[in-house]
Amino acid sequence: MPKKILIISANQHRAPYPIYPIGLSYLSTYLKKELSGYEVLTYDMNFGTLEALGALIDAQQPDYIGLSLRNIDGANSFDRTGFVPGYEKITKQIRLHSRSPLILGGAGFSVYAPTLFELLQPDFAVKGEGEKALVELITALDRKTGYENIEGLLYKDKQGVLRFNERKEFARKLSVDFDNGLIDYYWEHSGMLNIQTKRGCYYKCIYCSYPLIEGTCVRCLDSDEIVENLEKLSKEKGINYVFFTDSIFNIKNDYNVTLAEKIIRKNLHIRWAAYFSPSNITDEEMALYKRSGLSHIEFGTESFSDAQLVNYGKTFTFGTVLKTSELALKHNVFYAHFLILGGYGETEQTLEETFENAKKLRYTVMFPFVGMRIYPGTILQRYAIREGVISEKDALLEPTYYISKNFDPATLKERAKATGKAWVFADDVRNEEVEQFRIKRNKKGLIWEYLRLP
C-alpha cells in the first residue's frame, strides 16, 4: 500500500466570501509530481468539521500531516476576532487521532512562525512557500537522513532549541491541478476561482506582510501552465471568472502582456480580476487586459492624500490614482479603491484631503479600513515600538492595530457620506446585501459595482 500525506487547509474565514484554498492545490500538485509511491489527500475546514477530520484521519491513517494556516484574523479593526484558538482546536484534534509527523505552514503561519511553532507545537514547519521544502523534508524523514539544511524549515534541535533555515532559492515553475471536489463548492458560494501568476513583492509599504511571506524577489509562474489551467476550468467545469491572487498584478508587465496575449489567442472567453497598484500601467496595457477578459480592478490605494501616501510607503501620488482610474473607465473596467483611514501619520488635514479628492473619482466604490494591523517584521512594527504603541516583546498574535491619535474616528462615516460617493466600511450592511444579491441572482465574480455612485 502507498504511504499517505494529508494536507489540511485550516481556514474557516468566509468574509466577504469563501476563498478556494489555492495553496492546498499547489502543494498537492507538487507532492504528487515529486513524490512517487504516495497518495496525497486534502481536507478543507471551510466546509468541514473537527469530528469529520478526526474520522478521516482514523480511516486513512496518514503517514504525514500538513496543516496550512492562511489567516490569523480578519484584519478588520471593527471585528478583532482572532483565528488562533480555532487552529489550536484543529491541532489538538490531529494529535488526538494521529502521532504521525505534523508539519505547519501557510501565509498566516509564515508571518508568526516562531510564535505559532511554540504555541501549536508541530514536529516541523515551513516558512514561506512550502512545495520544495515539504518534499525535501518528507524524503529526508523517509530515508532517515539529515533535514537540518532544508531552506525555509523550522525544527527543534536535540537540545530543544528552535532552528530556522533562511530561504535563498524560490520556486519559479509550479503547476496546479484544481481539486474537483472543491471546484463546484467554491464556484457556487463565491462565484469565482483563484490562481497565481507570480509570487513576491519588492514594494516597501510600511504595513504589508507579503514580502515577509513570499519574499521580495518577484518570480513569474509559467504562463502556458496558467492558460492551460484556465482552459481546463472553462471547458470541463464552465468556470468563466477567476481572480489572480498576486499581491500586485501589475508588477512585471512584460510577463502580463504575454499572459494576456495567450489568453486571447486561446479564445477562452473568461473574465478576470486582480489587485493592482494605481501606478505602472499604460493605456495599451489596460486595453490589452480588457480584451483578455479583465473586468474588475481592486486598487491597493490606501489614501488619496499625497502626504499620507508617503507615510504609507507608497510610490505614487493622487494624480496617478486619478489618471489610472480614468484609464479604467475609458476601457469599461470596473474599479474599486481600498483605503486605510487613520493609519500611521494620519491627521485631520490628510483625511480632509482624502475626502475632497474622493469627489474627483467617478463611478467607483471605496472600501476603507480604519487603522493598520501591525504585523511582526514590518516597518510599521518599528514605528509602533518607537512611539510606544506596542513593546518589542509583543508577539502581535492578538489583533493589534495602529490607529493615529490625530483625528476623530467618530466622524469618518459622516464625512465619507458627505462626499456623495460610495463608501463601504467593514461593518456596512451592504456587504451582506451584495452577497445576497450574488446568491439570489447567481451572479459570478466580483459584484461590488452595483454599489457605485457617480
ABEGO torsion letter per residue (X at the ends): XBBBBBBBBABABAOABBBBBAAAAAAAAAAAAABBGBBBBBBBAAABBAAAAAAAAAAAGBABBBBBBABABAGBAABABBAAAAAAAAAAAAAAABABBBBBBEAAAAAAAAAAAAAAGBABBBBEBAAAAAAAAAAAAAAGBBAAABBGBBBBBAAGBBBBBBBABBBABBBBBBBAAAAAAAAAAAGBBBBBABBEBABABAABAAAAAAEABBBBBBAAAAAAAAAAAAAAAGBABBBBABABABABAAAAAAAAAAAAAAGAGBBBBBBBBABGBBAAAAAAAAAAGBABBBBBAGBABAAAAAAAGBABBAAAAAAAAAAAAAAGBBBBBBBBBGBBGBBAAAAAAAAAAAAABBGBBBBBBBEBBBBBGBAAAAAAAAAGABBAABAGABBBBBBBAABBAAAAAAAAAAAGBBBBBAABAAAAAAAAAAAAAGBBEBAAAAABBX
